[in-house]
Amino acid sequence: MRKLTSLFLVVFVLCGGLMAAEPDKAKGAVLQSAGRCLKSIRDFGVLPTNAAAINRDNFQKAIDWAHPRGAALYVEPSAEPYYIDGGIILRANVSLIGVHGPVGRGTSHPDKAQPVGSVFAIEDEKNIFITVENATQIRGIQFWYPEQTIKDPTKIIEYPATIQASQTKGAQGVTLSSLTFYGEFLAMDFNATPRAIVEQVLFEHCYGYPLSGEFIRIDYCYDIPRILHCHVNPATRRFIEGSYSKAVIDSVVARKAFTYRIDHADNAQLIDLFTFGVYGGIYLGPATYGQLTNFNLDCVTIGIHKLGDNNFNRNWQIAQGSIIANTAEKPQDIHPLIVEGKGHTSLTNVEAFSGPNGALTTLGKSQDFLLARGNDKLTITMLGCRMRNYVADGPITVLNPKAVIQAIGCIDKYENAFEYNSNK
């Protein structure tokens, strides 16, 4: 009954607002439409009992069927995952829909827990798992890498990206929602090219802990990329197979990658983002501008690194966030915020502090709150920022003689009022 209810809801969402005035008649219309707009991948021979290569081939056949119809494929929840190889192309106008289930214990790995629900189990070390084209969506799916280590950093498998934008056709109008990744190396790769751009891309409610440190990367997205409500944490996999070891998390930090990396993007919207145990939180490349708000970047070396290649529209409004920068070989390498290049950075109600954490190697302090460096004129305003646990004499390190910086209503590490004006 539960599965039928989930299927009914999926069909309703995909087939439009049929639940209008007469629910009984609407339900019949929805079910009658199910065969036209939604089919189970099992109808095409994608089964938990199949070998990975067979499931890959049958899954591609299902996508090829859905492509000219603008149809959706339903990944039926199962107590056993769908073992499947990579190299899959999610063709234009196809939706992939699943549902999450509880953590359970299956027969394929009886010695440990495994995700249950709409789960793809991936062991292919050579191929991108799935490449997405225009007007596609993936919702409610779990991606599990059962062979990935949780204890030994020397045994980390550097899997290709789980999801990648098409490198030849681009990927415009893509929605990736309610996805969970277990043991991935690089989750979502939307680095595009000027000839095959990505646009109108939405990432929301996605969870994981990439062992490369990179969860989402976007390049050449000129029409408002949005990353909303995403959570990157080694604890994501803890509920399946146990916690990542301290050595593995330290190795992720040592790769010096950013969890969220944005470049060549106009008016990016980044809201409610979390990361833990990585080198960098958010990289805002030279050719970007937009808004970042409501974030928590925990146990990082660099919280936010903002650059800019002109002074016209390389401006970022950054507000209401917390940065715990505390992990590196020495405090001089730890900076909650780095700003360089051109353009303006507005910081409102952003706090930073440091402290110990047993999950990884930490120093419990940062060098400063903000590092401004470079040789180009840049501008920074700070309002209501709380700054603690830095070792420098002051919270702002200025290595750029052309930087114009003003701080109002801030609090330093001594819990004293802090104001700063570089023009005085």
Secondary structure, 3 states (H helix, E strand, C coil): CHHHHHHHHHHHHHHCCCCCCCHHHHHHHHHHHHHHHEEEHHHHCCCCCCCHHHHHHHHHHHHHHHHHHCCEEEECCECCCEEECCCEEECCCCEEEECECCCECCCCCCCCCECCECEEEECCCCCCCEEECCCEEEECCEEECCCCCCCCHHHCCCCCCCEEECCCCCEEEEEEECCEEECCCEEEEEECECCECEEEEEEECCEECCCCCEEEEEEEECCCCEEEEEEECCHHHHHHHCCCCHHHHHHHHHCCCEEEEEEEEEEEEEEEEEEECCCEEEEECCCEEEEEEEEEEEEECEEEEECCCCCCCCCEEEEEEEEEECCCCCHHHCEEEEECCCEEEEEEEEEEECCCCCCCCCCCCECCCEEEECCCCEEEEEECCEECCECCCCCEEEECCCCEEEEEEEECCCCCEEEEECCC
